[in-house]
Amino acid sequence: MQAHDSEEAITGINVTPLVDVCLVLVIIFMVTTPLLNQPSLSIVLPKAHTQEGEERENTTLTLTADGRVALNEKIVEDRKELKGLLCYQIGQTSERHVVLRADLSALHGTLVEMMGLAKICQAKSLTIATEPLRQ
């Protein structure tokens, strides 16, 4: 008997299944990423004529009508620990920018308190989030 010369070992790797799986993963991430940006506390923002802000690295404070507070979509139950968490979070960002998202019915005093906390924590800039006014 003769050995078959035409049967050689397969040395190439078929990357087509790998590319298929990677493309499916990219599609899944593209669909689920916008869901991660939804705030943990739902609020009604005031309406105003505003200019679209530029994208930057920031820290977000959310204040509800009933006084609950969230820091970057994480609800903070204890106001005493809010200062420490806020100062740490602001220190982690290079631009030290704070965005305040306050419900239309939130108390003015609580909003001013949050602005004061941002100032104490060395925030360089502060923005109050609003909804665009439709005409």
N, C-alpha and C positions, 0 to 999 in steps of 0.2 A: 504494500500500500504506500501511496505517496502522500506526503503532507500537503494540505491545501495552502498554497501560497497566497490565495486571494483573501484568506481570513486573517486580518491584522487586528491588533488591539485598537479599540476606539480611544483616541487620545484627546479629542475635542470635547468641550463642555457645551451643552445646549443651554444658552442663557435665555431663551424665549420664555420659559415658565417663570424665571426669576423676574424678568421685565414685566410680565403680566401681573404678578403678585405686587410688585412695587407700584405699578400704576393704579391698581385697586386701592392700595393703602393711601396713596396721594389723594385719590377721589374721596375716600372716607374722611381723611383729615380736612380736606377743603369743605366738606359738608358740615362737620361737627365743630370746627373752630369758631364760627360765629355764635354758636350756642354757649361757648365758654365766656363770652363777653357780656352776657346778660347779668345785670346787677342782682344781688341777692335780696335787696329790698326794693319793692316797686314804689315809685313816687311819680307825682305829676309835676313836671318842671314848669316854671313860669315861662311865658312867651315874651319875646323881645326881638327887636331888630338887631341882629348881630352879624358879625363877620365870622366866616369859617376859620377856626383856629388851625394852626399848623400841628402836625403830628409831633409829639415829643414824649419823652419818658416822664411819667407823672405818677403822683399818688392821688387816689380818689377817696374823698370822704363823702358818704351819702347820709343824708338826714331825712327821716320820714316825718310825716305830720304828727305822729304820736311820740316823737322824740327818740326813736331808735336810731342807732348809728352803725354804719358799716365802713370798714376801712378796706379798700380794694376788694369789694364784694364779700368780705368776711365780716359777719355781724359781731360787733363788740358789745358784750352784755354789761361789762363793768366800766363805767366812765373813768374810774381811777387808773385802770390799766391802759386807757386810750392814749394818754399822753406818751407813755413809754413806747407803745406800739407805733404811734404816729412819728415820733422822733426817730425811731429805728428805721422805719420805712422811708422817710424823707432822706435820711443819711445814706441809704442804699442806692438812691438815684443820683445820677450825675448832674441833672439840671435843677433838682430840688424844687420842682413845680408841683403845686397842689391844685386839684380841681374839686370844688365844692358842688355837690349835687343835692340841693335842698328842695323838698316838696313845697309846692305853692302855699300850702297851709301850715308849714313849719313855723315855729315861733322865732321871731326876729332875734331874741336874746340868745337862743341856742345857736343860731347861725353865727352871730357875733362871737360867741364862745369858741366855736370851731375855728373861726378866722384867727382868734387870739392864740389858740393852741398851735396853729400852723406857724404863726409868727414866732412863738416861743421855741418851736422846733427848728428854727433857722430856715424856713421856706424862703426861697428867693423870689418866687412869684406865685400869685394866687388867681384862679379863674373861677367864676360862678357859672355853672352850666345852665343854659336856657334852651327852650325849644324855639325854632325859628317862627316868627310871626307870619302867618299866611294872609295874603290880602285878597 
